[in-house]
Amino acid sequence: MNLPADLRYTASHEWIRSESDGTLTVGITDHAQAALGDLVFLELPKAGRKVNAGEAIAVVESVKAASDVYAPVSGEVVAANDAITGTPESVNQDAYGSWLFRIRPSDAAAVAKLLDAAAYQATIA
């Protein structure tokens, strides 16, 4: 399974990449997309939405089930990757290249509390 060491992760199967402008790019992990199967629909949050850590803010739907995607940290959604809503299967093809949304965290230090690749690997083992 693909698990980039430079990303952070959540126990609810989101990956998080810190960007140079202080925002966080968020998507679902390779493990999550494999468990869900072929994705057929994505519902993404709108820019400007204030979110709390752990809040369900997006939905990924596959031929098997629908699953919530959770905010990894509190903050404000600054962008959604609307381009992939028309091609949800792109998440299956490249989970780490197909981001869902970006958040500006209200507390930048919260990112350090997220799981590193080794800790995430241990949660899914």
Backbone as CSV, one residue per row, in Angstrom:
resi,resn,N_x,N_y,N_z,CA_x,CA_y,CA_z,C_x,C_y,C_z
1,MET,0.837,-1.189,0.000,0.000,0.000,0.000,0.881,1.252,0.000
2,ASN,0.442,2.238,-0.729,1.148,3.506,-0.851,0.880,4.360,0.390
3,LEU,1.958,4.791,1.072,1.825,5.587,2.299,2.973,6.590,2.376
4,PRO,2.842,7.751,1.693,3.932,8.727,1.686,4.339,9.187,3.088
5,ALA,5.623,9.179,3.346,6.154,9.527,4.665,6.072,11.028,4.950
6,ASP,5.940,11.858,3.919,5.920,13.308,4.127,4.533,13.860,4.458
7,LEU,3.532,13.003,4.545,2.176,13.440,4.850,1.829,13.119,6.299
8,ARG,0.763,13.730,6.794,0.183,13.392,8.091,-1.130,12.683,7.795
9,TYR,-1.657,11.979,8.789,-2.837,11.153,8.594,-3.761,11.241,9.799
10,THR,-5.009,10.824,9.602,-5.960,10.716,10.701,-6.404,9.264,10.821
11,ALA,-6.913,8.906,11.981,-7.435,7.551,12.183,-8.672,7.307,11.321
12,SER,-9.312,8.385,10.850,-10.488,8.253,9.987,-10.113,8.259,8.505
13,HIS,-8.821,8.065,8.214,-8.306,7.793,6.865,-8.222,9.001,5.926
14,GLU,-7.965,10.185,6.484,-7.641,11.347,5.662,-6.126,11.532,5.655
15,TRP,-5.592,12.029,4.529,-4.180,12.426,4.485,-4.132,13.944,4.455
16,ILE,-3.051,14.503,4.988,-2.899,15.949,5.112,-1.503,16.348,4.672
17,ARG,-1.435,17.312,3.753,-0.141,17.846,3.309,-0.093,19.328,3.667
18,SER,0.958,19.724,4.385,1.156,21.137,4.719,1.713,21.859,3.508
19,GLU,1.086,22.986,3.152,1.518,23.784,2.004,2.343,24.975,2.483
20,SER,3.110,25.547,1.582,4.008,26.655,1.930,3.254,27.905,2.381
21,ASP,1.979,28.044,1.986,1.202,29.227,2.385,0.485,29.042,3.724
22,GLY,0.756,27.908,4.407,0.147,27.667,5.703,-1.155,26.880,5.646
23,THR,-1.667,26.632,4.438,-2.889,25.844,4.325,-2.554,24.357,4.356
24,LEU,-3.587,23.558,4.513,-3.453,22.102,4.513,-4.298,21.537,3.387
25,THR,-3.698,20.688,2.576,-4.417,19.989,1.525,-4.837,18.641,2.092
26,VAL,-6.102,18.262,1.852,-6.671,17.056,2.464,-7.291,16.157,1.395
27,GLY,-7.083,14.861,1.566,-7.716,13.866,0.707,-7.939,12.600,1.506
28,ILE,-8.385,11.538,0.836,-8.538,10.259,1.523,-7.357,9.364,1.161
29,THR,-7.002,8.496,2.071,-5.822,7.654,1.888,-6.060,6.551,0.864
30,ASP,-4.970,5.982,0.409,-5.013,4.855,-0.503,-5.776,3.696,0.142
31,HIS,-5.554,3.498,1.437,-6.269,2.446,2.173,-7.779,2.691,2.107
32,ALA,-8.207,3.931,2.322,-9.632,4.269,2.320,-10.250,4.044,0.951
33,GLN,-9.582,4.513,-0.105,-10.175,4.351,-1.442,-10.249,2.883,-1.821
34,ALA,-9.268,2.086,-1.400,-9.288,0.649,-1.708,-10.437,-0.038,-0.964
35,ALA,-10.675,0.355,0.282,-11.755,-0.229,1.072,-13.124,0.152,0.512
36,LEU,-13.239,1.381,0.024,-14.515,1.846,-0.521,-14.829,1.226,-1.876
37,GLY,-13.827,0.992,-2.676,-14.047,0.511,-4.034,-14.220,1.671,-4.990
38,ASP,-14.800,1.408,-6.138,-14.918,2.416,-7.200,-15.780,3.596,-6.758
39,LEU,-15.159,4.773,-6.690,-15.891,5.980,-6.296,-16.738,6.473,-7.458
40,VAL,-17.966,6.901,-7.136,-18.897,7.351,-8.170,-19.422,8.770,-7.914
41,PHE,-19.177,9.312,-6.706,-19.704,10.634,-6.373,-18.886,11.253,-5.251
42,LEU,-18.654,12.566,-5.360,-17.964,13.321,-4.315,-18.793,14.552,-3.980
43,GLU,-18.989,14.808,-2.710,-19.623,16.039,-2.248,-18.596,16.770,-1.400
44,LEU,-18.162,17.929,-1.880,-17.070,18.661,-1.238,-17.596,19.905,-0.518
45,PRO,-16.858,20.376,0.486,-17.300,21.572,1.224,-17.083,22.838,0.395
46,LYS,-17.806,23.864,0.744,-17.674,25.164,0.070,-16.598,25.996,0.753
47,ALA,-15.861,26.756,-0.040,-14.866,27.686,0.502,-15.570,28.673,1.426
48,GLY,-14.894,29.008,2.514,-15.442,29.932,3.495,-16.086,29.243,4.683
49,ARG,-16.323,27.947,4.564,-16.955,27.209,5.664,-15.980,27.050,6.831
50,LYS,-16.437,27.409,8.018,-15.654,27.209,9.247,-15.955,25.800,9.754
51,VAL,-14.903,25.072,10.123,-15.073,23.683,10.557,-14.321,23.425,11.850
52,ASN,-14.782,22.428,12.573,-14.112,21.967,13.778,-13.428,20.642,13.484
53,ALA,-12.333,20.384,14.148,-11.627,19.117,13.979,-12.590,17.964,14.250
54,GLY,-12.587,16.980,13.363,-13.447,15.817,13.515,-14.833,15.973,12.926
55,GLU,-15.152,17.154,12.418,-16.471,17.409,11.834,-16.549,16.796,10.432
56,ALA,-17.656,16.129,10.129,-17.873,15.589,8.788,-18.110,16.766,7.840
57,ILE,-17.263,16.890,6.807,-17.403,18.051,5.917,-17.460,17.693,4.437
58,ALA,-17.280,16.424,4.108,-17.372,15.987,2.719,-17.884,14.552,2.713
59,VAL,-18.309,14.107,1.533,-18.792,12.734,1.376,-18.161,12.138,0.133
60,VAL,-17.682,10.903,0.268,-17.231,10.126,-0.886,-18.157,8.922,-0.975
61,GLU,-18.682,8.699,-2.167,-19.630,7.610,-2.360,-19.081,6.651,-3.398
62,SER,-19.151,5.375,-3.055,-18.689,4.345,-3.987,-19.868,3.462,-4.370
63,VAL,-19.587,2.465,-5.194,-20.636,1.522,-5.565,-21.055,0.702,-4.344
64,LYS,-20.213,0.664,-3.297,-20.503,-0.121,-2.094,-21.158,0.689,-0.982
65,ALA,-20.707,1.938,-0.773,-21.171,2.702,0.386,-20.815,4.174,0.239
66,ALA,-21.443,4.984,1.084,-21.070,6.393,1.197,-20.311,6.543,2.502
67,SER,-19.308,7.411,2.499,-18.487,7.595,3.690,-18.196,9.079,3.887
68,ASP,-18.280,9.512,5.138,-17.952,10.900,5.454,-16.445,11.102,5.427
69,VAL,-16.043,12.320,5.094,-14.655,12.757,5.202,-14.656,13.842,6.270
70,TYR,-13.704,13.758,7.182,-13.699,14.621,8.361,-12.594,15.672,8.290
71,ALA,-12.857,16.824,8.893,-11.843,17.871,8.995,-10.754,17.388,9.949
72,PRO,-9.500,17.379,9.512,-8.428,16.910,10.385,-8.082,17.899,11.497
73,VAL,-8.366,19.167,11.262,-8.111,20.234,12.231,-9.236,21.263,12.125
74,SER,-9.339,22.128,13.108,-10.292,23.231,13.039,-9.727,24.326,12.148
75,GLY,-10.610,25.040,11.469,-10.167,26.130,10.611,-11.232,26.502,9.603
76,GLU,-10.772,27.054,8.477,-11.684,27.500,7.426,-11.314,26.826,6.114
77,VAL,-12.321,26.297,5.438,-12.103,25.729,4.107,-11.783,26.885,3.167
78,VAL,-10.653,26.783,2.467,-10.264,27.846,1.540,-10.437,27.442,0.082
79,ALA,-10.561,26.141,-0.181,-10.748,25.683,-1.566,-11.273,24.258,-1.560
80,ALA,-12.021,23.932,-2.601,-12.438,22.551,-2.855,-11.956,22.211,-4.260
81,ASN,-11.596,20.977,-4.459,-11.109,20.535,-5.769,-12.307,20.136,-6.634
82,ASP,-13.045,21.147,-7.081,-14.254,20.897,-7.859,-13.972,20.145,-9.155
83,ALA,-12.742,20.218,-9.638,-12.393,19.525,-10.883,-12.576,18.015,-10.779
84,ILE,-12.402,17.459,-9.580,-12.518,16.002,-9.475,-13.943,15.520,-9.226
85,THR,-14.889,16.438,-8.997,-16.256,15.976,-8.773,-16.813,15.309,-10.029
86,GLY,-16.321,15.701,-11.181,-16.748,15.076,-12.434,-16.004,13.787,-12.744
87,THR,-14.909,13.551,-12.031,-14.114,12.334,-12.247,-13.720,11.728,-10.895
88,PRO,-14.699,11.301,-10.109,-14.376,10.764,-8.780,-13.442,9.549,-8.834
89,GLU,-13.437,8.849,-9.951,-12.548,7.690,-10.088,-11.080,8.078,-10.050
90,SER,-10.774,9.356,-10.236,-9.380,9.802,-10.161,-8.816,9.574,-8.749
91,VAL,-9.675,9.578,-7.723,-9.228,9.296,-6.360,-8.780,7.836,-6.262
92,ASN,-9.492,6.936,-6.942,-9.087,5.530,-6.961,-7.758,5.348,-7.687
93,GLN,-7.554,6.118,-8.726,-6.336,5.979,-9.529,-5.115,6.571,-8.844
94,ASP,-5.286,7.674,-8.105,-4.169,8.335,-7.432,-4.681,9.074,-6.201
95,ALA,-4.825,8.342,-5.095,-5.409,8.913,-3.874,-4.632,10.120,-3.368
96,TYR,-3.309,10.123,-3.527,-2.505,11.221,-2.986,-2.324,12.373,-3.977
97,GLY,-2.697,12.164,-5.214,-2.655,13.234,-6.203,-4.014,13.893,-6.371
98,SER,-5.049,13.273,-5.814,-6.423,13.749,-5.970,-6.930,14.303,-4.642
99,TRP,-6.579,15.536,-4.366,-7.002,16.157,-3.115,-8.472,16.541,-3.191
100,LEU,-9.090,16.677,-2.025,-10.505,17.023,-1.954,-10.743,18.489,-1.598
101,PHE,-10.028,18.975,-0.566,-10.219,20.364,-0.135,-8.974,20.854,0.587
102,ARG,-8.940,22.187,0.784,-7.845,22.807,1.540,-8.436,23.587,2.707
103,ILE,-7.720,23.540,3.824,-8.130,24.230,5.059,-7.010,25.148,5.526
104,ARG,-7.387,26.333,5.997,-6.448,27.183,6.728,-6.705,26.905,8.202
105,PRO,-5.756,26.240,8.883,-5.997,25.855,10.278,-6.048,27.064,11.201
106,SER,-6.916,26.985,12.209,-6.979,28.057,13.199,-5.811,27.937,14.174
107,ASP,-5.225,26.753,14.272,-4.060,26.514,15.119,-3.068,25.655,14.337
108,ALA,-2.026,26.278,13.825,-1.053,25.560,12.996,-0.381,24.408,13.745
109,ALA,-0.278,24.513,15.062,0.360,23.463,15.856,-0.465,22.179,15.891
110,ALA,-1.741,22.265,15.546,-2.618,21.084,15.565,-2.144,20.021,14.579
111,VAL,-1.472,20.440,13.526,-0.995,19.495,12.513,-0.005,18.503,13.117
112,ALA,0.820,18.963,14.038,1.823,18.099,14.662,1.187,16.977,15.477
113,LYS,-0.074,17.144,15.852,-0.768,16.126,16.647,-1.363,15.013,15.779
114,LEU,-1.364,15.216,14.467,-1.887,14.192,13.564,-0.890,13.043,13.448
115,LEU,-1.341,11.915,12.940,-0.504,10.725,12.833,0.556,10.865,11.743
116,ASP,1.749,10.346,12.014,2.735,10.244,10.943,2.477,8.916,10.226
117,ALA,3.234,8.641,9.167,2.987,7.451,8.357,3.086,6.167,9.179
118,ALA,4.051,6.076,10.068,4.228,4.868,10.880,3.046,4.653,11.825
119,ALA,2.584,5.724,12.440,1.441,5.611,13.370,0.168,5.253,12.611
120,TYR,-0.016,5.834,11.419,-1.187,5.492,10.618,-1.128,4.032,10.176
121,GLN,0.046,3.595,9.765,0.229,2.200,9.363,-0.171,1.256,10.505
122,ALA,0.184,1.633,11.726,-0.150,0.814,12.892,-1.668,0.764,13.111
123,THR,-2.385,1.835,12.800,-3.847,1.847,13.009,-4.581,0.989,12.000
124,ILE,-4.006,0.803,10.826,-4.690,0.024,9.791,-4.163,-1.410,9.687
125,ALA,-3.133,-1.729,10.472,-2.537,-3.067,10.390,-3.466,-4.132,10.934
